């Protein structure tokens, strides 16, 4: 399934390669009236809206009920799951820290990965924080490309995976073809310790965990938005802009840490 999605992304990127990284005048503009994020063309808005509606249906009948059920687990279980997932994400964050010349963060995240994977029992407990190694922001290959100066390209919505841009899709492909050590250990090189099922289970849990942390936030957004599609698009682009530029500011109603946990939870 993941390989099929990667092929789909590559085909989309190929079709956009001639025009995706520029606006009508060949430039990427900053829109200061919209919190300064990069203006991105919605090249396939009609198709995007159809896919967005499809994703909303899937969310209501599958993901949201699972997230509600997940919220019924005791908080220590949910916190442990979040910690373990965050620990796994360091295998992508660390190389991107290095590629972005964030060497201090790379060192801290490496130490966190080692300490939490061992003393923290596979990352369930955030032992590293007790030693003063506080959690750093997540980084990915899409962000690295942005730091290197690549424009976002067209905005589009993928089935199930949701909002993205050409640049972020290229970053996702980089994860799949070798940039994600967790993917390589589980899917590419199936070992006696980990299997392909472990990778897909972690991704499913990641989605459920994320959705559970934002139940109230998304409900409020849906209730108060005149155009939910446009609101989600705006939030996504603002969030990506701020992460690429390491701006320490919350994206409207959502936390800047992967849109995570609201104060109301």
C-alpha positions as CSV (number, residue, x, y, z in Angstrom):
1,X,0.0,0.0,0.0
2,X,2.8,2.4,1.0
3,X,4.8,1.5,-2.2
4,X,1.7,2.1,-4.3
5,X,1.2,5.5,-2.7
6,X,4.8,6.4,-3.4
7,X,4.4,5.6,-7.1
8,X,1.3,7.8,-7.2
9,X,3.2,10.6,-5.6
10,X,6.1,10.3,-8.1
11,X,3.6,10.4,-11.0
12,X,2.0,13.5,-9.6
13,X,5.4,15.1,-9.1
14,X,6.4,14.3,-12.7
15,X,3.3,15.9,-14.1
16,X,3.9,19.1,-12.1
17,X,7.7,19.4,-12.5
18,X,7.6,22.0,-15.3
19,X,5.5,24.6,-13.4
20,X,5.2,23.6,-9.8
21,X,7.9,25.6,-8.2
22,X,6.7,29.1,-9.3
23,X,3.7,31.3,-9.5
24,X,2.3,32.9,-12.6
25,X,5.2,35.3,-12.7
26,X,7.8,32.7,-11.9
27,X,8.2,33.9,-8.3
28,X,7.2,32.7,-4.9
29,X,5.6,35.6,-3.0
30,X,5.2,36.2,0.7
31,X,1.6,37.2,1.7
32,X,2.1,39.3,4.8
33,X,-1.7,39.7,5.2
34,X,-2.0,36.0,5.9
35,X,0.7,35.7,8.7
36,X,3.5,35.8,6.2
37,X,3.3,32.3,4.8
38,X,4.3,31.6,1.2
39,X,1.5,32.0,-1.3
40,X,0.9,28.6,-2.9
41,X,-1.2,27.9,-5.9
42,X,-4.1,25.5,-5.6
43,X,-3.6,24.1,-9.1
44,X,-6.2,21.4,-8.9
45,X,-8.8,22.9,-6.5
46,X,-11.8,21.1,-7.9
47,X,-10.1,17.7,-7.7
48,X,-8.7,18.6,-4.3
49,X,-12.1,19.5,-2.9
50,X,-13.5,16.1,-4.1
51,X,-10.6,14.2,-2.4
52,X,-11.0,16.4,0.7
53,X,-14.7,15.4,0.9
54,X,-13.7,11.8,0.5
55,X,-11.2,12.1,3.3
56,X,-13.7,13.8,5.6
57,X,-16.1,10.8,5.1
58,X,-13.3,8.4,6.0
59,X,-12.5,10.4,9.0
60,X,-16.1,10.4,10.3
61,X,-16.7,6.7,9.8
62,X,-13.2,5.4,10.7
63,X,-10.6,7.7,12.2
64,X,-12.7,9.8,14.5
65,X,-14.5,6.9,16.2
66,X,-11.1,5.2,16.7
67,X,-9.7,8.4,18.1
68,X,-12.6,8.7,20.5
69,X,-12.1,5.1,21.6
70,X,-8.4,5.8,22.1
71,X,-9.2,8.8,24.3
72,X,-10.9,6.3,26.7
73,X,-7.6,4.7,27.6
74,X,-5.9,6.0,30.8
75,X,-3.7,9.1,30.2
76,X,-0.5,7.2,31.1
77,X,-1.1,4.7,28.2
78,X,-1.8,7.6,25.8
79,X,1.3,9.5,27.0
80,X,3.5,6.4,26.7
81,X,2.2,5.8,23.1
82,X,2.9,9.4,22.2
83,X,6.3,9.3,23.7
84,X,7.2,6.1,21.8
85,X,6.0,7.5,18.5
86,X,7.9,10.7,19.1
87,X,11.0,8.7,19.8
88,X,10.7,6.8,16.5
89,X,10.3,10.1,14.6
90,X,13.8,11.0,15.7
91,X,15.2,8.7,13.1
92,X,13.9,11.1,10.5
93,X,14.5,14.3,12.5
94,X,18.2,13.7,13.2
95,X,19.4,13.4,9.6
96,X,17.3,16.5,8.7
97,X,18.9,18.4,11.6
98,X,22.3,17.6,10.1
99,X,21.1,18.6,6.6
100,X,19.9,21.9,7.9
101,X,23.1,22.5,9.9
102,X,21.2,22.2,13.2
103,X,24.1,20.3,14.8
104,X,23.2,21.1,18.4
105,X,19.7,19.8,17.9
106,X,21.1,16.7,16.0
107,X,23.2,16.0,19.1
108,X,20.4,16.4,21.5
109,X,18.0,14.4,19.5
110,X,20.6,11.6,19.1
111,X,21.1,11.5,22.8
112,X,17.3,11.5,23.4
113,X,16.9,8.6,21.0
114,X,19.6,6.5,22.7
115,X,18.5,7.3,26.3
116,X,14.7,6.9,25.6
117,X,15.2,3.8,23.5
118,X,17.1,2.1,26.4
119,X,16.3,3.6,29.8
120,X,13.0,4.8,28.5
121,X,12.0,1.3,27.4
122,X,11.6,1.8,23.6
123,X,10.7,5.4,24.2
124,X,7.6,4.8,26.3
125,X,9.1,7.0,29.1
126,X,10.8,10.4,28.3
127,X,13.7,9.8,30.5
128,X,15.9,12.2,28.5
129,X,13.9,15.2,29.7
130,X,14.8,14.4,33.3
131,X,18.5,14.8,32.2
132,X,17.7,18.2,30.7
133,X,17.5,17.0,27.1
134,X,14.2,18.6,26.2
135,X,12.2,17.6,23.2
136,X,13.1,19.5,20.0
137,X,10.8,20.2,17.1
138,X,10.3,17.5,14.5
139,X,12.1,17.9,11.1
140,X,11.5,16.2,7.8
141,X,12.8,16.2,4.3
142,X,10.1,18.6,3.1
143,X,11.3,21.1,5.6
144,X,14.9,20.6,4.6
145,X,14.1,21.3,1.0
146,X,12.3,24.5,2.1
147,X,15.4,25.5,4.1
148,X,17.5,24.9,1.1
149,X,15.3,27.3,-0.9
150,X,12.9,25.1,-2.8
151,X,9.5,26.6,-3.3
152,X,6.4,24.7,-2.1
153,X,4.9,24.2,-5.6
154,X,1.3,23.4,-6.0
155,X,-0.9,22.5,-3.1
156,X,-2.9,19.3,-3.5
157,X,-4.8,16.8,-1.3
158,X,-3.9,13.1,-1.3
159,X,-6.5,10.3,-0.5
160,X,-6.1,9.3,3.1
161,X,-2.8,11.1,3.5
162,X,-4.4,14.6,3.3
163,X,-2.9,18.0,2.4
164,X,0.5,18.4,1.0
165,X,2.6,20.3,-1.6
166,X,4.9,19.2,-4.3
167,X,7.9,19.9,-2.1
168,X,6.5,18.0,0.8
169,X,5.6,15.1,-1.4
170,X,9.2,14.9,-2.6
171,X,10.2,14.9,1.0
172,X,7.8,12.0,1.7
173,X,9.3,10.0,-1.2
174,X,12.8,10.7,0.3
175,X,11.5,9.0,3.5
176,X,10.3,6.0,1.6
177,X,13.3,5.4,-0.6
178,X,15.9,5.5,2.2
179,X,15.6,8.5,4.5
180,X,13.5,6.8,7.2
181,X,15.5,4.3,9.2
182,X,12.4,2.9,10.8
183,X,11.0,2.1,7.4
184,X,14.2,0.5,6.3
185,X,14.4,-1.7,9.4
186,X,10.8,-2.9,9.3
187,X,9.7,-2.9,5.6
188,X,12.9,-3.1,3.5
189,X,15.0,-5.2,5.8
190,X,12.5,-7.4,7.7
191,X,14.4,-8.6,10.8
192,X,13.6,-11.1,13.6
193,X,13.0,-8.1,15.9
194,X,10.8,-6.0,13.7
195,X,8.4,-6.7,10.8
196,X,6.6,-4.8,8.2
197,X,3.5,-4.9,10.4
198,X,5.3,-2.9,13.0
199,X,5.8,0.0,10.6
200,X,2.2,0.2,9.5
201,X,1.0,-0.2,13.0
202,X,3.1,2.7,14.1
203,X,1.8,4.9,11.3
204,X,-1.8,3.9,12.1
205,X,-1.2,4.7,15.8
206,X,0.4,8.0,14.9
207,X,-2.7,9.0,13.0
208,X,-5.1,8.0,15.7
209,X,-2.9,9.7,18.4
210,X,-2.8,12.9,16.4
211,X,-6.6,12.8,15.8
212,X,-7.4,12.1,19.4
213,X,-5.3,15.1,20.5
214,X,-7.2,17.4,18.2
215,X,-10.8,16.2,18.5
216,X,-12.1,19.4,20.0
217,X,-9.9,21.5,17.7
218,X,-11.1,20.0,14.5
219,X,-14.7,20.0,15.7
220,X,-14.4,23.7,16.4
221,X,-12.8,24.4,13.1
222,X,-15.5,22.5,11.2
223,X,-18.3,24.3,13.2
224,X,-16.9,27.8,12.7
225,X,-15.5,27.6,9.2
226,X,-17.5,29.0,6.3
227,X,-15.3,27.0,3.9
228,X,-13.6,24.1,5.8
229,X,-11.5,23.1,2.8
230,X,-10.0,26.6,2.6
231,X,-9.5,26.8,6.4
232,X,-7.6,23.5,6.5
233,X,-5.5,24.5,3.5
234,X,-4.6,27.8,5.1
235,X,-3.7,26.1,8.4
236,X,-1.5,23.5,6.7
237,X,0.4,26.1,4.7
238,X,0.9,28.4,7.7
239,X,2.1,25.5,9.8
240,X,4.6,24.3,7.2
241,X,5.9,27.9,6.7
242,X,6.5,28.4,10.4
243,X,8.2,25.0,10.8
244,X,10.5,25.6,7.9
245,X,11.5,29.0,9.3
246,X,11.5,27.7,12.9
247,X,9.1,30.3,14.0
248,X,8.0,29.6,17.6
249,X,4.3,30.5,17.2
250,X,1.2,28.5,17.5
251,X,-0.8,28.0,14.3
252,X,-4.1,29.6,15.2
253,X,-6.1,27.1,17.3
254,X,-3.5,24.3,16.9
255,X,-0.3,23.6,18.6
256,X,2.8,24.1,16.5
257,X,4.1,20.7,17.5
258,X,2.6,18.7,14.7
259,X,-0.8,20.3,15.6
260,X,-0.6,18.4,18.9
261,X,-2.4,18.4,22.2
262,X,-4.6,21.3,23.1
263,X,-4.7,22.8,26.5
264,X,-8.4,21.8,26.8
265,X,-7.5,18.1,26.7
